[in-house]
């Protein structure tokens, strides 16, 4: 029956694939590209439901950026081939069967059809190319985003495991310190210690933080807070056990002072090593879940304290002299703890003072950086205004140059025409003079002949003379018009000369622009120097914290 159901499932996959391929061929649209888009909508809805609007907007921005990179930088043929192949391979991968022979056969079939048929044949490119291409880019960009988030979650998981191991070591150290601080008759039994160690090792193997961890969908509480909660519960149970015992008042006073010193020392060391401003906000969200986990551990510690109480009563009945021998050891140990507490207080005070100084320096640098940025933005705006003004002046200068060149060409052409007209006028004058001389000669001859012939040719000579005079008057009028035109062109040339003098103002603006650029460069250099100083201060702060951690661990 199971074999029949799996065969039916793969037959359904094959039928669905054939149906979608047929729809792609008929309607010229890649319908398989809609599946990753549906996955994106589901992911956005889940992220909005469980993580809020900010993470949803961040996720959408990252997905759109990845889609645009694939859209602009991958060729169309390769984009469609990779998108279709990934969609079908991923769809079969999402089944509950996993990797098996039918799955691999279906993958090979999909890759062969996409590479041998649809990739090589141009007819299989959809007609609605502009509509399909963004969906194809999303089919490649969305898996890249999901792989990136998976890698981030894996790195976070590894870091949490490392933090769990560190917290486990710190808990072992503090447990050993508590055991050394207690009297000999109050040390817990080895069975309880082995049970606690086995529980902590099992919790580490299962991936949960020891001393009660709190896991949310994507967040985890800091291990230092959980360790401090379990230590406080253990100390409360110890104080409760010692208050109900039948020891003398002096012994109670010694035990109370020892446990109080240990409590203060652990709190101070925890504040030095594990101080983080973000943990204050996280502590508010994880307080409710920490109460339930700490209740379980307090119950375990109460059982261990009850067993310690029974052993202590038994030891008091058997050997009452052991109490007098343990008092000097307790005094010596309390003196050592007081010295350690004083040293840690001094270190804490020094670290707080250095931290305050560094914070004040950082705030001063930040304010200086803001002022420099404001001046830089103002200078940038002035620079942009000068650039636009210079651009306008340069364009006006180019236009004036073009107009001047055109006017010079026109002036040269007019001068050439004037020269031609003058030469033509001179030739005509010479010809008229020659004609006049010839006419006078002819007139004289004709007059002489007329004197002989009694004035028969005088009328024709007069008509010829009138024609020549009219030609001379016409040529003189043309010469006068040409002279007037040359005078007007000379006046236009005189008017265009002031534009040439305006170039000096443009040079002055260029000089001002270069000065502003130099000032801008100096401001950028000062800003980079301040940034380097701030980085050095941050590194010094980190080094001081690290030295304090090393000294507190020692």
Secondary structure, 3 states (H helix, E strand, C coil): CHHHHHHHHHHHHHHHHHHHHHHHHHHCCCHHHHHHHHHHHHHHHHHHHHCCHHHHHHHHHHHHHHHHHHHHHCCHHHHHHHHHHHHHHHHHHCCCCCCCHHHHHHHHHHHHHHHHHHCCCHHHCCCCHHHHHHHHHHHHHHHHHHHHHHHHHHHHHHHHHHHHHHHHHHHHHHHHHHHHHCCHHHCCCHHHHHHHHHHHHHHHHCCCCCCCCCECCCCECCHHHHHHHHHHHHHHHHHHHHHCCCCCHHHHHHHHHHHHHHHHHHHHHHHHHCCCHHHHHHHHHCHHHHHHHHHHHHHHHHHHHHHHHHHHHHHHHHCCHHHHHHHHHHHHHHHHHHHHHHHHHHHHHHHHHHHHHHHHHHHHHHHHHHHHHHHHHHHHHHHHHHHHHHHHHHHHHHHHHHHHHHHHHHHHHHHHHHHHHHHHHHHHHHHHHHHHHHHHHHHHHHHHHHHHHCCCCHHHHHHHHHHHHHHHHHHHHHHHHHHHHHHHHHHHHHHHHHHHHCHHHHHHHHHHHHHHHHHHHHHHHHHHHHHHHHHHHHHHHHHHHHHHHHHHHC
